[in-house]
Amino acid sequence: MKFKQKKSDIIEDKHLRKKIAVLVIPVIVVVGFAVYAAASQNTTEPPQSFVTSRQNLATISRGIANLNQQLSAQITTIQNAKKAGDDAKALATINQAKQTNAQALQEAESFSSGLQEMSRSLSGFSSTTSQALAARAIATEISLTSEFINYSKLLDNFLTLLGGSVTNDNPTIENKIKASLDEINKKVDSINSLNQTFLQEIGTFDQSLQ
């Protein structure tokens, strides 16, 4: 069904463009372990269980990154469909985006479980300094992953509201969309701050192994 773009639709499109930019940050955050797992060249070996956990987390994080890239593309498609007045395509893509986001959430929960497993391997460190540095980085990443999980849940709510706005001109929905985006942006600020801390901590840990 075609429809003319009203003022509320223009506002919504601006919010959606903001959302596309927001999506990029958690993708970078979650691959943090993967980057350092690949880059680290150790002269002092950590416990094998720690190394295995880190490799597993790297694999999961790459999967999350791929899902988030899909999600970003899907939201761009939603935006374009809404601009063109293609309600059917917008709604269909919103449903696809919700499924992609659900997969990313499931992977993030697996990532969280992997971090718990990595924590249990800390007792195998021979160096108390490296052990303490690893524990600190893991604790930060656990907090970060928890925030990412909450972010994914907020995103699901945003997509649900967005779907409702396609077929409903009620300005109340527009207000809810704005409030949802405000929540998401606050969550991203928290994730970004934790990410900076984590990158510093995991870098210091890797240096302690050399």
N, C-alpha and C positions, 0 to 999 in steps of 0.2 A: 504494500500500500504506500503510495506517495503522499508526502505532506510538505507543506511550506514551512520553512525554517522560521520559528518564532523567536522572540527575544530570549526566552528561557532556553531554547535549543542552542543559541549562540553562546550563552553563559556556560552551558554544559560542555560544549566543544572546547572552550578555553580550559575548563577543569580537566578535560580528558588529555589535552596536550601536556598539561602539567604532570598528569599521571604517568605518561609515557616516559618523561624524564626521570621520574621517581623510580621506575622499575630498574634502571641500570644499576643503582647502588647496591642492592642486595646480591646481584649477580657477582659483583667484584668481591664482596664480603665473603661469600660462601666458598669461593675458590682459593681463599687465602692459604689453607693447608696444602692444597694441590701445588701451588706455586712454590712454596718452600720445600715441599717433599721432593720436588723435581730438582730444585736448585741446590739443595744441601749436599755438600761433599764432606763427609765426616772423617776425621782422623781418629776420634774417640767414638767407638760404637755404642749407641744406646741399646737397651734390651731388644731382642728380636721381636717380642710381643708388641713393643712400642712401635717398631718399624713397620710391622705388619698392619697394625691399627692405622697408622698414618697413611699407608698405601691404600687401605680400604676407604678411608675418608676422602682421599684424593679422587678415587673412582666415583664415589657418591657425589662429591662436589661438582665434578664435571657433568654428571647427569642433571643436577639441579641447574647448573649454568645453561645447559641446552634447553631445558624446559622453560627457563625464564626468557631465553631468546625467542622461543615459540610464542610465549605469552605476550611479549612486547610486540611482536609482529601481529598477533591476533587483535590487540588493542588498537593498533594502527588501522587494521581492517575495519574494526567497529567504528572508529572515528570517520573513516572515509565513507562507510555505508550510511552513517547517520547524515553526513553532509549531502549525500546523493538522495536522501529520502528513501533508502531501501531498508524498510523496517525488517523484512524477512531475513535479509543477510545479516543485519546488525544483531538480531535476536539469536540467529543460528551461531554466529561467531562468539557471542557472549557465552552461550552454553558450552562451546568448545573451550573458551578461555577458562571457564570455571572448572572444567575437567583437567585442563593443563595445570591450573593452580593447585587443584587437589592432589595431583601427582607430585608436584613440587613440595607440597606440604608433607606428603607421605615420605618423600626422600629426606626432607629436613628432619623428620622424626627419627629416621634411620641414622642420620648423621649424628643426632643427639645421643642415640644409643651407642654409636661408635666412640663418641667422646668419653662416655662412661667406661667403656671397655679400655680405652687408652689410659684413663685415670688409674685403673687397676694394675696397669703395667709399670707404674712409677716406682714401685718397690724394688724393681730389678735394676735400677741405676746404681752404678758403683760410685758415681760422683754425686755428693749431696748438693753441690752447687747446681749442676745440670738438672737434677731431680726437682729442686725448688723452682728453677726457672721454667721447666716444663709444666709443673703444676700450676704456676701462675698463668701461663699462656692458655692452658686447657680450661682453667676456671673462667677466663675472659671469653673464650670461644663458646663455652657452655651458655654463658649469659647472652652472648651475641646470637647464638642459634635459637635460644628461647625467644628473643626479640624477633628473629626472622619468622619463626612459627606464628607468632602473634600477628606479624605483618601479613602473612599469607591468609590468615583468618579475616583480617580487616579487608584485604583485597577481595575475598570472596563476597563479603557483605557489599562492598562497592559495586562489584559486578552485578549482584542481585538488584541493587537500587538502579543501576544503569539500565538493566533490562526492563524494570518497571517504568522508567522514564520514556522508553521508546513508545509505549502504548498508552501512557497516561500523562496528560498535560498539567496535572496537579502541581502547583508550585511548591507544595510541601515536600515532594520527592526531590526537587532541585535543592532545597535547603538541606535535606538529609545527605545528598550527594556531596555538597560542599563540606558538611560536618565530617563525613567519612574521609574525605581527602585531607582535611585538617588533621585527623587522627593518624592517617597514614604518614603524612609528612613529619609529624612528631616522632613516630616510630622509626622512620628512616634517619632522623637526626640522631636518635639513640644508637641505632645500628652503626651509623657512620663513625660516631665517637668511639664505640667499642672496637670497631675495626681498626682504627688508628692505634689504639692501645694494643690490640692483639698483634698487629704487624710489628710493632716495636718489640714486644715481648718474645715473639717467636724468632725474630731476628737475633735478639740477644741470646736466646737458647741455642740457636744453631751455631753462633760464634763460640759458645762455651764448649762445643764438641770438637772444635778445630785445634 
